[in-house]
Amino acid sequence: MTQEETKTIAQYNTFQNKVYLLIFLLIIFGLVTSKIHYDAVISERIYIAPQKETSLISPLTVLDKNLYDKKLLHLANHPAPKVVASGTIQRATTTYIWPVKTGYPNYGALLPFNRIVAYYGNFYSTRMGILGEFTPSIVTSKLRNEVQRWQIADPSTPVIPAIHYIAAVAQVDKGSDGDYLARMPWGEIDKALNMARDMNGILFLDIQIAHSNALRETLALEKYLSLPEVHLGVDPEFAMKGDRKPGTVMGTLDAKDINQVIEALAKIVRDNHLPPKILVIHRFTKDMVTNYKNIKTVPEVQIVMGMDGWGTPESKISTYKQVVYKEPVQFTGFKLFYKNDLRKPSTRMLTPQEILKLEPRPIYIQYQ
């Protein structure tokens, strides 16, 4: 082989080696970039999947039952034991009916870990509550002030602001469908929802029922109740039986009506993997709610029986003792009226400190 041929072969081998090296580097680069892309995809999946699973309720999270029991006992507000002259402690022998012995709620329950302070009303009416009297910015500013007052009165219990909006309003006219009920446009409910969200609070949608029924009106609001921050209020005062117009006689709901609502809310919670819903039931007479002992408690729904009457401080406390304390269901609420509670002979509203002396302590407070 000539020297020239040897040189040519050497050059060819060098070129071939460079090609092999380039191919090898390209393969390595491809593997590395594929690995990076794969890792990025896996990293994204690892990041997103837990968000979907734990944004509302995670099967790995459990209720703190010890804390729950302690909070219930705090709300029960039993009289302190007396110390007699000898220095010994004399404990009461009374059998307490509070706290109510019910099952534990699902994880994520707001009560009794928080107190809720709500503003009530309808945007179309200045007479139905504070929500219709002022602009949203003024309403939220006033509500924040009330929240702060309650937080100062009971520092051990965080306070959540709430908008309690009447979404189905009883009417004196039967309307086109004959149920004496005006259902609010979605835009008005959206307005209430946005107010609650702006405060990092929650929303209650209230139904006055009239000649409809509680279950039907609950299901009519299902698209909102499927949101985690939306809860429900039911007003037996305007739930009519027979052919009487709303407002002419006191309405009433039976435990079977309330249980249908509870079952519907529980199903919404299960279907949408939500934390428990709160159901507020307005009450200021015994006949407004019948067969209270038959009301069923379930892990998906927390029931608040709210004292809804107005008058002097003494009369309001008396009503609370008669229709809420004596007929325990689960939790209690108390309503305050900026105007009606000042009607003569009353001269003032109850303060948070006075309400917190009640037995049991209300966990839901509403201002109208």
TITITOR-23203 format. One line per field, with one value per residue (C-alpha): residue number from 1; residue in three letters; y, z, x. Coordinates in steps of 0.2 Angstrom, whole numbers. Each point is the difference from the previous one (the first is absolute). Example, Ala and Ser with C-alpha at 12.3 -4.5 7.8 and 13.67 -1.06 7.14 Angstrom:
k: [1/2];
r: [ALA/SER];
y: [-22/17];
z: [39/-3];
x: [62/6];
This chain:
k: [1/2/3/4/5/6/7/8/9/10/11/12/13/14/15/16/17/18/19/20/21/22/23/24/25/26/27/28/29/30/31/32/33/34/35/36/37/38/39/40/41/42/43/44/45/46/47/48/49/50/51/52/53/54/55/56/57/58/59/60/61/62/63/64/65/66/67/68/69/70/71/72/73/74/75/76/77/78/79/80/81/82/83/84/85/86/87/88/89/90/91/92/93/94/95/96/97/98/99/100/101/102/103/104/105/106/107/108/109/110/111/112/113/114/115/116/117/118/119/120/121/122/123/124/125/126/127/128/129/130/131/132/133/134/135/136/137/138/139/140/141/142/143/144/145/146/147/148/149/150/151/152/153/154/155/156/157/158/159/160/161/162/163/164/165/166/167/168/169/170/171/172/173/174/175/176/177/178/179/180/181/182/183/184/185/186/187/188/189/190/191/192/193/194/195/196/197/198/199/200/201/202/203/204/205/206/207/208/209/210/211/212/213/214/215/216/217/218/219/220/221/222/223/224/225/226/227/228/229/230/231/232/233/234/235/236/237/238/239/240/241/242/243/244/245/246/247/248/249/250/251/252/253/254/255/256/257/258/259/260/261/262/263/264/265/266/267/268/269/270/271/272/273/274/275/276/277/278/279/280/281/282/283/284/285/286/287/288/289/290/291/292/293/294/295/296/297/298/299/300/301/302/303/304/305/306/307/308/309/310/311/312/313/314/315/316/317/318/319/320/321/322/323/324/325/326/327/328/329/330/331/332/333/334/335/336/337/338/339/340/341/342/343/344/345/346/347/348/349/350/351/352/353/354/355/356/357/358/359/360/361/362/363/364/365/366/367/368];
r: [MET/THR/GLN/GLU/GLU/THR/LYS/THR/ILE/ALA/GLN/TYR/ASN/THR/PHE/GLN/ASN/LYS/VAL/TYR/LEU/LEU/ILE/PHE/LEU/LEU/ILE/ILE/PHE/GLY/LEU/VAL/THR/SER/LYS/ILE/HIS/TYR/ASP/ALA/VAL/ILE/SER/GLU/ARG/ILE/TYR/ILE/ALA/PRO/GLN/LYS/GLU/THR/SER/LEU/ILE/SER/PRO/LEU/THR/VAL/LEU/ASP/LYS/ASN/LEU/TYR/ASP/LYS/LYS/LEU/LEU/HIS/LEU/ALA/ASN/HIS/PRO/ALA/PRO/LYS/VAL/VAL/ALA/SER/GLY/THR/ILE/GLN/ARG/ALA/THR/THR/THR/TYR/ILE/TRP/PRO/VAL/LYS/THR/GLY/TYR/PRO/ASN/TYR/GLY/ALA/LEU/LEU/PRO/PHE/ASN/ARG/ILE/VAL/ALA/TYR/TYR/GLY/ASN/PHE/TYR/SER/THR/ARG/MET/GLY/ILE/LEU/GLY/GLU/PHE/THR/PRO/SER/ILE/VAL/THR/SER/LYS/LEU/ARG/ASN/GLU/VAL/GLN/ARG/TRP/GLN/ILE/ALA/ASP/PRO/SER/THR/PRO/VAL/ILE/PRO/ALA/ILE/HIS/TYR/ILE/ALA/ALA/VAL/ALA/GLN/VAL/ASP/LYS/GLY/SER/ASP/GLY/ASP/TYR/LEU/ALA/ARG/MET/PRO/TRP/GLY/GLU/ILE/ASP/LYS/ALA/LEU/ASN/MET/ALA/ARG/ASP/MET/ASN/GLY/ILE/LEU/PHE/LEU/ASP/ILE/GLN/ILE/ALA/HIS/SER/ASN/ALA/LEU/ARG/GLU/THR/LEU/ALA/LEU/GLU/LYS/TYR/LEU/SER/LEU/PRO/GLU/VAL/HIS/LEU/GLY/VAL/ASP/PRO/GLU/PHE/ALA/MET/LYS/GLY/ASP/ARG/LYS/PRO/GLY/THR/VAL/MET/GLY/THR/LEU/ASP/ALA/LYS/ASP/ILE/ASN/GLN/VAL/ILE/GLU/ALA/LEU/ALA/LYS/ILE/VAL/ARG/ASP/ASN/HIS/LEU/PRO/PRO/LYS/ILE/LEU/VAL/ILE/HIS/ARG/PHE/THR/LYS/ASP/MET/VAL/THR/ASN/TYR/LYS/ASN/ILE/LYS/THR/VAL/PRO/GLU/VAL/GLN/ILE/VAL/MET/GLY/MET/ASP/GLY/TRP/GLY/THR/PRO/GLU/SER/LYS/ILE/SER/THR/TYR/LYS/GLN/VAL/VAL/TYR/LYS/GLU/PRO/VAL/GLN/PHE/THR/GLY/PHE/LYS/LEU/PHE/TYR/LYS/ASN/ASP/LEU/ARG/LYS/PRO/SER/THR/ARG/MET/LEU/THR/PRO/GLN/GLU/ILE/LEU/LYS/LEU/GLU/PRO/ARG/PRO/ILE/TYR/ILE/GLN/TYR/GLN];
y: [0/17/14/10/-14/-2/18/-1/-14/8/16/-11/-8/16/7/-16/1/18/-5/-14/12/12/-13/-6/18/2/-16/6/17/-8/-11/15/11/-14/-3/19/0/-15/6/17/-10/-11/16/9/-15/-2/18/1/-17/4/17/-8/-13/12/17/-5/-16/-13/-18/1/14/-3/10/5/-8/5/18/-1/-7/14/13/-7/0/18/5/-9/12/-9/9/0/-11/9/0/-1/7/-16/3/-15/1/-3/-6/1/-16/6/-11/12/-2/10/-4/-11/-18/-2/-8/9/10/-4/8/19/4/19/-3/1/5/17/12/7/19/3/15/-4/7/2/13/5/5/12/-7/-18/3/9/-8/11/16/4/-2/-16/9/8/-17/-9/14/-1/-19/1/11/-13/-14/9/3/-18/-5/11/-7/-18/0/-19/-3/7/10/-3/14/-5/7/-7/3/-3/-9/-5/13/-3/12/5/-3/-18/3/-9/-17/3/-3/17/0/12/-9/12/1/-9/17/6/-16/2/17/-7/-14/13/10/-15/-5/18/-2/-18/-5/-11/2/-6/-1/2/-8/6/-14/7/-12/-9/-13/0/-14/8/17/-8/-10/16/7/-16/8/13/-13/-10/13/-3/18/0/-6/0/9/-6/12/-10/17/1/-19/0/-14/0/16/14/14/2/12/-2/-15/-7/-14/-16/-14/-18/-11/-10/16/5/-18/1/15/-8/-15/11/10/-16/-7/17/-2/-18/3/15/-6/15/4/0/12/11/1/15/-2/16/-2/11/-11/-18/-3/6/-17/-15/-17/7/-17/-8/11/-11/6/-6/2/10/14/11/6/17/4/19/11/12/11/19/10/5/-8/-9/-7/-6/-10/-7/-6/-7/-10/-6/-5/-3/-6/-11/-9/-4/-6/3/19/16/17/17/15/18/14/17/8/-12/-3/19/1/6/-6/-6/12/-10/-15/-14/0/-14/-2/-2/-13/-10/-2/-10/-19/-6/13/4/-5/9/19/9/19/6];
z: [0/-5/12/-8/2/18/3/-8/11/15/-4/-4/17/9/-9/4/18/1/-8/13/13/-6/-1/17/7/-9/8/17/-2/-6/15/12/-8/1/18/3/-9/9/17/-4/-4/16/10/-7/4/17/3/-7/6/19/-4/-7/14/15/-6/10/9/0/5/10/12/15/12/16/11/17/-5/-7/17/9/-11/3/18/-1/-9/12/13/16/16/9/16/16/14/17/17/4/-16/-9/-18/-1/-18/-7/-1/-15/-15/-14/-17/-8/-9/-11/-2/-19/-11/-6/-16/-15/-1/-5/11/5/16/14/-4/-6/3/-14/-1/-14/-8/-6/-13/-18/-12/-7/17/13/13/0/7/-1/-17/-9/10/-5/-15/1/5/15/5/0/10/13/0/3/15/8/-4/10/15/1/-2/15/10/-3/-5/1/-15/-17/-8/-18/-9/-10/-12/3/-15/-3/-16/0/7/6/-9/3/-18/-6/-16/-16/7/15/14/7/-2/-9/-5/-2/-16/-1/-2/17/8/-9/8/17/-3/-6/16/10/-10/1/19/0/8/-4/-8/7/-12/9/-6/6/-8/0/-10/-7/10/9/-11/-16/4/6/-16/-10/8/-3/-12/14/14/-9/4/16/7/-3/14/3/11/2/6/7/4/-18/-4/-2/2/-8/-10/11/-7/7/14/5/12/8/-12/6/-5/6/3/-15/-11/8/-2/-19/0/10/-11/-16/7/6/-18/-7/12/-5/-19/0/14/10/19/10/-4/14/0/10/5/6/16/13/4/4/-14/-13/1/5/6/2/8/-17/-9/-6/2/-13/-2/-16/8/15/7/8/9/0/11/-12/11/4/15/16/6/14/-12/-13/13/7/-18/-2/16/-5/-18/-3/17/4/-16/-5/-17/-3/0/4/-8/6/-11/4/-9/-2/0/7/16/3/-1/16/13/-4/1/-5/-9/9/0/-6/18/6/-13/4/18/-7/2/-12/-9/-17/-14/-14/2/-13/-2/-9];
x: [0/7/3/-14/-13/5/-3/-17/-5/5/-9/-16/2/1/-15/-10/5/-6/-17/-1/4/-13/-13/4/-1/-17/-7/6/-7/-17/0/4/-13/-13/4/-2/-17/-5/5/-9/-16/1/4/-15/-11/7/-4/-17/-8/1/-8/-15/-1/3/-7/-16/1/14/-3/16/-6/-11/-10/8/-13/8/0/-18/-6/9/-8/-17/3/5/-16/-11/6/-5/0/16/1/-3/13/-9/6/10/11/-7/-7/-18/-4/-18/-10/-10/-1/5/-8/14/11/-11/6/1/13/16/0/11/17/-1/-15/0/-10/4/18/-6/-14/-9/-7/-11/-9/-18/-12/-4/7/-17/-7/5/-12/6/17/17/5/-13/3/18/12/11/15/-9/-8/17/8/-14/1/19/-3/-12/11/14/-12/-4/18/5/-15/6/18/1/-12/4/-14/-5/-10/-15/-13/-17/-10/-19/0/-18/-12/-18/-13/-18/-4/0/10/-1/3/-11/13/1/19/12/16/15/9/17/9/-6/6/16/1/-2/13/13/-3/3/16/7/0/7/-17/-15/-17/-17/-14/-17/-16/-17/-10/-18/-11/15/9/17/8/-5/7/16/3/-4/16/11/12/5/-1/12/13/10/-3/-19/-12/-19/-13/-18/-14/-15/-9/-5/-3/-19/-12/-17/-5/5/11/18/1/-18/3/16/7/7/12/0/15/-4/1/17/6/-3/11/13/1/1/14/9/-1/7/14/4/-2/12/12/-4/3/-16/-14/-8/-19/-7/-18/-9/-11/-9/-15/-2/-13/12/10/-10/7/17/6/-2/12/14/18/13/19/-3/-11/1/-16/-3/-16/0/-10/-8/-11/1/-4/8/16/-11/-13/13/10/-17/-4/17/-2/-18/2/19/7/-14/-1/18/5/18/6/-8/-1/-6/-7/2/-10/7/-17/-13/10/-1/-19/-8/0/17/14/15/7/9/19/11/6/-18/-4/15/-7/-14/-1/4/11/-6/12/-9/-4/-11/-4/-15];
